[in-house]
Amino acid sequence: MNQYTTYYTLPVPNSTSTRSPRYPALHRIRSSGHDLDIFGRTVCRCSIPKQMKFVRKVLLITLGQVLITLGLATLLVRVDPIFQWLQRSRYTWWMPLPPTFLVATLIAWQLWMRYYRLSSTTRTIMLVSFSLMQASIISDIVSKLFYNEGILVLLMTMIGLFGILLFTLQTQLAFSGIGPIATSTITIYMSLPWLRSIFDMDTWMLLWPMLLAATICIYCILELYYIMGNVTIEDVTLANVALFIDAIYPMRCLHNICELTDRVQIFPDVLDPGPHR
């Protein structure tokens, strides 16, 4: 006799809702225990090659966003007429940043909240718009406040993400555990001699940018660990937007970290207190 169970797992904020007058089919389905949910098989339940393909797509989008930010920051500083205008019009240039940030946040939030109700074309347009806005904000702050250090962080972040991409080229190890983190960190560390020769800086001056870039890459990896358990392999755009949503909304990031540590057996008295069976 088959046992049927009801699943209400949605990778969007309204996942706790069990009824919807307009979309009843989205919130009610019965599965026969084949490890499927209402949107299909989540990424972490797929084969390793499919997991790696999903991660590569998400990382390629993220790499593109970092590259656009790096290019805009370089353009603002290296093109002399633009740089001189920015110096003369400092406050005029800062004024658009708050509304731009609010609009970018609103676009990302709507894309995340209404993802499954939007067409693929609308998702792409919203993602491109958000990417350009956040790139303009970050590049402006970097070019005005800490250009050399900011450029180093962006370059090292790209190198770290590229190291994760290299990890996804193999299909023997799953995208989990310490492997991706170690690969990303080692890749950043190996780039130090090259960056030191280009920027003509002492090694100790590269330590803080390296630590910040490694932190960003580790954050992306941990977020992907959590996201892969909540979306399908087609939800690449949703996964990319979730990286920014969780950064803007720290409580979600903290929640995801707590979810990831539920099954960690290191220091169980600290990470998993309470009675154990």
N, C-alpha and C positions, 0 to 999 in steps of 0.2 A: 504493500500500500504506500503510495507516494505521500510524502509530507510536504505541504505547501506553506510557505511563509510569505509575509508581506514586507516589502522593502520601501523605505521612504528616504533613501539617501540621495540627496541632491548636492552637487558641488557648487551651490550658490547660496547666498545668505538666507533665502526663504526656505531652506531645506526642512525646517521643522514643521512646515504646514502640511497637513494631511488631507485638506479638502480645498478645492478651488472651483467656484461656480463656472468660470470661463474656461478653465483647462483641467477638467476632472481627470483626464487620462494621464496627465503629467504627474499626478500625485498618488495614483493608485494602480498597483500592478501586483501580480502574483508570480512567483518564480518557483521552479521545482528543484531548487538546490543545486543548480549547475553553475553556481558562483557568478551569476549575472545580476546586474541591477537595472534600473529603468532606462538608463542611457547606454547600456552595453557593458562590456567588460572593462574595468578600470585598468590603467596602464600597468600597475604593479602586478596584476594577474595575467598579463600578457607574456609572451615569450621574450627572452632577453633581446633578440634582434629588434623586435618591435619597440621594446623599452628604449633601446639606444637610438632608434630612429626618432622617436618622440622627443627625447632629450636633445638630440642634435637640432631639431627644428626650433625648439624653444631657445636654445643657446644661440643659434644663428640670428634669430630676431633680436635677442638681447645684445649680441655683438654688434649688429647693425645700429642699434640705438646708441651704444657707447661710441661707436665710430662717428656717428653724426655729431654727438656732443663734442668729441675731440676735434673734429673738423671745424665746427663753429667757434670753439674757443681759440683755436689757432688762427682762424680768419680774423677774429676780433682784435687780436694782438699783433699779428704779423703784417696785416695790411695797414700801412701807416695812415692813410686818410681816415679810415674807420677808427683806428686807435686814437688819433688826435681828436676826432669828433666826440668820442666817448669821454675823453678826459675833460673836454670843455663843457659837455652836456651831461655831467655825472648824474645829477638829480633827475633830469628829464628821462634818462635811460632807466633809472631805477623805478620810476613810477609805474610802468606797465607790468612789472614783475608780479605784484600781488594779484591783480585781476587775471593775469595769464596763469598763475598757479591755481587759482580758484576754478577757472574754466577747465584746465587740464585735469584737476582732481574730479570735477563733475563728469567729464567725459569718461575717465577711467572707471568711476563708480557706476555710471549708467551701463557701460559696457560689461562690467562684472555682474551687476544686478540683473540685467535684462538679456544676458548673453544668448540664452536659448530661444528668445523671442525675436532676435534680430537675424536678418539675412546675412549671408557670408560677405556680400558686398558692403553692407553697412558696418559690419565688424571691422573689415579692412580699413574703411575710411576713418572710422573712429580711432583705430589703433595708430594709423599714420598721423592723424591730427594730434593725438596725445603724445606720440613719440617726438614730433617736431616741437611741441610746446615745452615738454620737459627738457629736451636738449637745449633749447634756447635759454631756459631758466638756469640750468646748471652751467652752461658755457659762459653765460654772462657773469655769474658769481665767481667762477674760476678765473676768468680773464681779469676781473677787477681786484680780487682779494688775494689770491695765491696762485698765480699762473704756473710757475715752475713746478711747485708741489702738486697742483691739481692735474697738470698734464702728465706728470709721473704716475699719479694714482690711476688716471684713465688708461694710460699705456699698460701699466702692470695689470690692471683689471682685465684688459683685452687679452693679455698674455695668459693670465690665469684661466679665463674662459676658454681660450684656445687649448690649454692643457686638458680641460674637461672634455672638449671635443675629441682630443686624441684618445682619451679613455673610452669614449663611446664607439671608437672604430673596432674594438674587440667585442666578441660575443661570448666569451667564456665566463666572465664575471658580471653579475648583475649590478645595476646602478644603485648601490647601497653601501653602507658601511664606511670604512675609512679610506677605501681605494680612491674615489674621486677627489676627496679632500686632500689626500697626500699628493696625488698627481698634480692638482692645481697649485698647491703650495710649492712643490719642488720646481715646477715650471717657472713660477715667479722668481724663485731664488736663483735659478740658473740664468735668468735674464739680467741679473745685477751687473756683471762685468760689461755687458754690451751697453746697458743704460748709463753706467758710470762713464764710459768712454764718450758717449754721445753728449751727455749733459755736463761733462767735466766736473763731476761732483765726487766728494769723498764717500766712501762706503757707508759711514755712519749717518750721513745726510739722507741716504736712501732707505734707512730702516723704517722710519715712520710711514712714508708712502707705501712701502712694501707691506707693513702690518695692516694698513687700512685697505689696500687692494686685496690682501689675503682674506680679511674679514668680509669684504663684499662678496668675494667668490664663495666663501664658506656659507654665507647667508643664502646665496642663490642655490647652492647644493642642498642645504637643509630644507629650503622651501620646496625644491623639486621632489625631495623624498616624501614630503607631506602631500604635495599636489598630485603625485603619481597615484596615490591611493584614493583620490577623489574625482578624477576626470578620466575620460577615455582618450584614446590615441588621436582622435580628431580634434580635441579641444586645445590645440596649440596656442591659439590667441588668448584663451581664457587663462592658461597657465602663465603666459608672459605678463598679462595684466595683474594677475595675483601677486607676482613678485613686487610690484609697485604698491598695490593696495595694502599688503601686509607691512610694507615699510612705512607707509603713511599712517597706518592704523596699528600702533605697537601692540595693542591688546590682542589682536588677531595673531600677530607674530609670536607673542608669548604663549597663546593658546596652542599654536602649531608645535612649538617646541615641547610643550607639556605632552601633547599627543605623541610626539616622536619618542619621548623618554618613558612612555608607559611600560614598554617591554625591555628597557635597558636593565641589565643585571649588575652593572657596575655601581658600587655604593648603594645597594638596595634600601638601606635604612634612610638615606637622604632622598634618592630619586623616586623610590616607591615605598613610602612608609605605610604601616598598617599591617593587619594580619595576612599571612601568606599560607596558602594551602599546599 
